[in-house]
Amino acid sequence: MPHLQNTELSLPLQAAFLPIATSCVEQSVQAFGMGRAEAMHLTLAVEEVYSFLAARTAADQRLKLLCRNGGYYAEVVCRFPQHALPVGAFNITSTVSSDDEQSLDEMGLLLAARTVDQLGISSETGEMKIRFVKNKRYPSVQEQLPDLASPGNFQEVEPETELLKQFSCRVTAKYGNQAPSFFTFPGKVADMVACGEYGAVLLADGKGNVGAGMLWRRGQKLVEAFGPYAFYDQTHMSILAVEACLRKMARTSAVCMVVQEPTADMPPGYFERLAQEGSVLYRQLEEDNGTTAYAHPQFADFLQDCYQQLYLPRAVHPVEHQGESLSPCSAFAAQMNRPVGRVTLTAIWVGKDAAPVLLEHVRALKQEGFTEIQFHLDTGVAEQAMLSPALSAAGFVTRWVLPWGGRGDILVLMLREGETL
């Protein structure tokens, strides 16, 4: 199992120990089965962070290093004293100027952010945590499979590797850019299911031909599903795939399921829309025992209305900036889907400069040609509620709530169409 291959290390934040840290990362990641290029990218990211910290923290401080095998990705987590890093350097809009000594000092951090596929920053109990993720490289396969002209009787089968790869090829061939990009890498889909983070249901005939299926990603309480994908007798096969998926979910602890990009083959009656103008579908699976949602007064009424419509028990707790000290810098992450012109922004770190930094991101993304810009605000993180005025000023408007999409619910906002900044 991948989680049994994790490696951990604690070492002093002193320059002499840098080779130990980088060697741990490089050798661990390659032992996970990742390629040398991916290993070097993660090693470089850790090297830059470690070097920056070692030059600016007390000699008695330590860094805790965790290397984790995710199956289709490798993850490196660094824990160190709080507020030791200028998080603004990790923004995609950050630049280096030869006339700015501070930006030159932070150039290594900017490089670290550019070498990985995902980055996350958080703080807890006096520690700061930075998470680097690098995806494994897979070949893109466009295999031409024969049409299902004379299939046999379709039944639910175990999602074995070769069937998952066939399923992936069929999804790409029929649905193209309408399906998530990971389907273009059949080996990746097989590893995603094998590592346990994803699940799948497949319907195949006695000859091993996959006729339909669904894929899903397991969260703590929310399951995000993809599909249904049907390659023969779409109406009937889609119903079979959805019902098989729901039966699987009934045997788990999942509270709810969402389909953010349902296909046209989705049968009616199994899900409800989260918003009238949206296509996101939702289904309650188990009783929701409730939680607290942190909200700025600007968005509190919208949240209350959403919770009433979905019959979700939530205590909406108001949050505003009332003069307390804030971090000087903000950082945002951008998840891009270039083929369809969509990008989703999330908050990595909330600071005083949130409004101008958010505007910089929006301008840069629009210049790159993105036509749909979303922001996902986690109502389970109190600090994120203070971003609400900055989001409104940047042109974002509330659209729907994604229950249990993060630490709490995710409030989905979208940049107004035609917004010019």
Residue pairs with C-beta under 8 A, 6 or more apart in sequence:
1 196
2 32
2 68
2 69
2 70
2 71
2 195
3 68
3 69
5 31
5 32
5 69
6 66
6 67
6 68
6 69
7 24
7 28
7 66
7 67
8 64
8 65
8 66
8 67
9 20
9 21
9 24
9 64
9 65
10 62
10 63
10 64
10 65
11 17
11 20
11 21
11 62
11 63
11 65
12 59
12 60
12 61
12 62
12 63
13 50
13 53
13 54
13 57
13 59
13 61
13 62
13 63
13 80
14 54
14 59
15 51
15 54
15 55
17 54
18 47
18 50
18 51
18 54
21 46
21 47
21 50
21 63
21 65
22 43
22 46
22 47
22 50
24 65
24 67
25 39
25 42
25 43
25 46
25 65
25 67
25 76
26 39
26 40
26 42
26 43
28 67
28 74
29 38
29 39
29 42
29 43
29 67
29 74
29 76
29 134
30 36
30 39
32 67
32 69
32 74
33 69
33 136
34 74
34 134
34 136
35 136
35 137
37 137
38 74
38 134
38 135
38 136
38 137
39 74
41 115
41 116
41 134
42 74
42 76
42 115
42 116
42 132
42 134
44 111
44 112
44 115
45 76
45 112
45 113
45 115
45 116
45 132
46 65
46 76
46 78
46 112
46 132
48 108
48 109
48 111
48 112
49 78
49 85
49 108
49 109
49 112
49 130
50 63
50 78
51 108
52 85
52 105
52 106
52 108
52 109
53 61
53 63
53 80
53 84
53 85
56 84
57 80
57 81
57 84
61 80
61 81
61 84
62 80
63 78
63 79
63 80
64 78
64 79
64 80
65 76
65 77
65 78
65 79
66 75
66 76
66 77
66 79
67 74
67 75
67 76
68 74
68 75
68 76
68 77
70 133
70 195
70 197
71 191
71 192
71 194
71 195
71 196
71 197
72 135
72 136
72 138
72 188
72 191
72 192
72 195
73 117
73 133
73 134
73 135
73 136
74 133
74 134
74 136
75 131
75 132
75 133
76 131
76 132
76 133
77 129
77 130
77 131
77 132
78 129
78 130
78 132
79 127
79 128
79 129
80 127
80 128
81 126
81 127
81 128
82 123
82 126
82 127
82 128
83 128
83 327
84 128
85 109
85 121
85 128
85 130
86 102
86 106
86 109
86 329
87 121
87 327
87 329
87 330
87 331
87 348
87 349
87 351
88 94
88 328
88 329
88 330
88 331
88 351
88 353
88 357
89 106
89 109
89 110
89 113
90 109
90 110
90 112
90 113
90 119
90 121
90 331
90 348
91 113
91 330
91 331
91 332
91 357
91 360
91 361
92 113
92 332
92 334
92 361
92 364
93 357
93 360
93 361
93 364
94 103
94 106
94 110
94 113
95 103
95 110
96 103
96 104
96 106
96 107
96 110
97 103
97 104
98 104
112 132
113 119
115 134
116 132
116 133
116 134
117 133
117 134
117 135
118 131
118 132
118 133
118 333
119 130
119 131
119 132
119 133
119 333
119 348
120 129
120 130
120 131
120 133
120 333
120 348
121 128
121 129
121 130
121 131
121 331
121 348
121 349
122 128
122 129
122 131
123 129
135 188
136 188
136 191
138 185
138 186
138 187
138 188
139 185
139 187
140 184
140 185
141 165
141 169
141 184
141 185
141 186
141 187
142 169
142 172
142 173
142 184
143 169
143 186
144 173
145 166
145 169
145 170
145 173
148 205
148 209
148 211
148 231
148 232
151 205
151 207
151 209
151 211
151 232
152 205
152 206
152 207
152 209
153 205
153 206
154 203
154 204
154 205
154 211
154 212
154 232
154 237
154 240
155 203
155 204
155 205
156 201
156 202
156 203
156 240
156 244
157 163
157 202
157 203
157 204
158 202
159 167
159 193
159 199
159 200
159 201
159 202
159 213
161 190
161 194
162 208
163 202
163 204
163 208
163 210
164 186
164 189
164 190
164 193
164 200
164 202
165 186
165 187
165 189
165 190
166 186
166 208
166 209
166 210
167 189
167 200
167 202
167 210
167 213
167 229
168 183
168 184
168 185
168 186
168 189
168 190
169 186
170 210
170 229
170 231
171 179
171 183
171 229
172 179
172 183
172 184
174 229
174 231
175 183
175 229
175 263
177 339
177 340
178 261
178 263
179 226
179 229
179 263
180 226
180 261
181 337
181 339
182 188
182 189
182 192
183 189
189 215
192 198
192 215
193 199
193 200
193 215
196 218
197 217
197 218
198 215
198 216
198 217
198 218
199 215
199 216
199 218
199 248
200 213
200 214
200 215
200 216
201 213
201 214
201 241
201 244
201 245
201 248
202 210
202 212
202 213
203 210
203 211
203 212
203 213
203 237
203 240
203 241
203 244
204 210
204 211
205 211
210 231
211 230
211 231
211 232
211 233
211 237
212 228
212 229
212 230
212 231
212 232
212 237
212 238
212 240
212 241
213 227
213 228
213 229
213 241
214 225
214 226
214 227
214 228
214 229
214 241
214 242
214 244
214 245
215 225
215 226
215 227
216 223
216 224
216 225
216 226
216 245
216 249
216 257
217 223
217 224
217 226
218 252
218 254
219 254
219 404
219 405
220 404
221 253
221 254
221 255
221 256
221 403
221 404
222 254
222 255
222 256
222 257
222 258
222 402
222 403
222 404
222 405
223 249
223 252
223 254
223 256
223 257
223 258
223 285
224 257
224 258
224 259
224 260
225 245
225 257
225 258
225 259
226 259
226 261
227 241
227 245
227 259
227 262
227 263
227 265
227 266
228 237
228 238
228 241
228 242
228 245
228 263
228 265
228 266
228 267
229 241
229 263
229 265
230 237
230 238
230 241
230 265
231 237
234 265
235 265
235 267
238 263
238 265
238 266
238 267
239 267
242 266
242 267
242 270
246 257
246 270
246 283
246 285
249 257
249 285
250 285
253 286
254 285
254 286
255 284
255 285
255 286
255 287
255 288
255 403
255 404
256 282
256 283
256 284
256 285
256 286
256 288
256 403
256 404
257 271
257 282
257 283
257 285
258 274
258 280
258 281
258 282
258 283
258 402
258 403
258 405
259 266
259 271
259 280
259 281
259 282
260 280
261 279
262 271
262 279
262 281
266 281
270 283
271 281
271 282
271 283
272 281
272 282
272 283
273 279
273 280
273 281
273 282
274 280
274 281
274 282
274 310
274 400
274 401
274 402
275 399
275 400
277 399
278 399
278 400
280 400
280 402
280 412
282 310
282 403
284 310
284 311
288 312
288 313
288 403
289 313
290 312
290 313
290 314
290 315
291 314
291 315
291 380
291 408
291 409
292 314
292 315
292 316
292 317
292 380
292 408
293 303
293 307
293 314
293 315
293 316
293 317
293 379
293 380
293 408
293 409
294 317
294 319
294 379
294 380
294 381
294 382
294 384
294 385
294 408
295 303
295 316
295 317
295 318
295 319
295 379
295 385
295 388
295 411
296 318
296 319
296 320
296 385
296 386
296 387
296 388
296 389
297 318
297 320
298 388
298 389
298 392
299 377
299 385
299 388
299 398
299 411
300 316
300 318
302 398
302 411
303 314
303 316
303 379
303 401
303 411
304 316
306 312
306 400
306 401
307 313
307 314
307 316
307 401
310 401
310 403
312 403
312 409
314 409
317 382
319 382
319 385
319 386
320 385
320 386
321 386
326 350
326 351
326 352
326 386
327 349
327 350
327 351
327 352
328 351
328 352
328 353
329 349
329 351
329 352
329 353
329 357
330 347
330 349
330 350
330 351
330 352
330 353
330 354
330 357
330 358
331 347
331 348
331 349
331 351
331 357
332 345
332 346
332 347
332 348
332 357
332 358
332 361
333 345
333 346
333 347
333 348
334 343
334 344
334 345
334 361
334 365
335 343
335 344
335 346
336 342
336 343
336 370
337 343
340 372
341 369
341 370
341 371
341 372
342 370
342 371
342 372
342 373
342 374
343 365
343 370
343 372
343 373
343 374
344 374
344 375
344 376
345 358
345 361
345 373
345 374
345 375
345 376
346 375
346 376
346 378
347 377
347 378
347 381
347 383
347 384
347 387
350 383
350 384
350 386
350 387
354 386
354 387
354 390
355 389
355 390
355 393
355 394
358 387
358 390
358 391
358 394
359 393
359 394
359 421
362 373
362 394
362 395
362 415
362 421
363 421
365 373
366 373
366 421
372 414
372 415
373 414
373 415
374 399
374 412
374 413
374 414
374 415
375 391
375 396
375 412
375 413
375 414
375 415
376 402
376 405
376 406
376 410
376 411
376 412
376 413
377 384
377 385
377 387
377 388
377 391
377 410
377 411
377 412
377 413
378 384
378 405
378 406
378 407
378 408
378 409
378 410
378 411
379 385
379 401
379 406
379 408
379 409
379 410
379 411
380 406
380 407
380 408
380 409
381 406
381 407
381 408
391 413
394 415
394 421
395 415
395 416
395 419
395 421
396 413
396 414
396 415
396 416
397 413
397 414
397 416
398 411
398 412
398 413
399 412
399 413
399 414
400 412
401 409
401 410
401 411
401 412
402 409
402 410
402 411
402 412
403 409
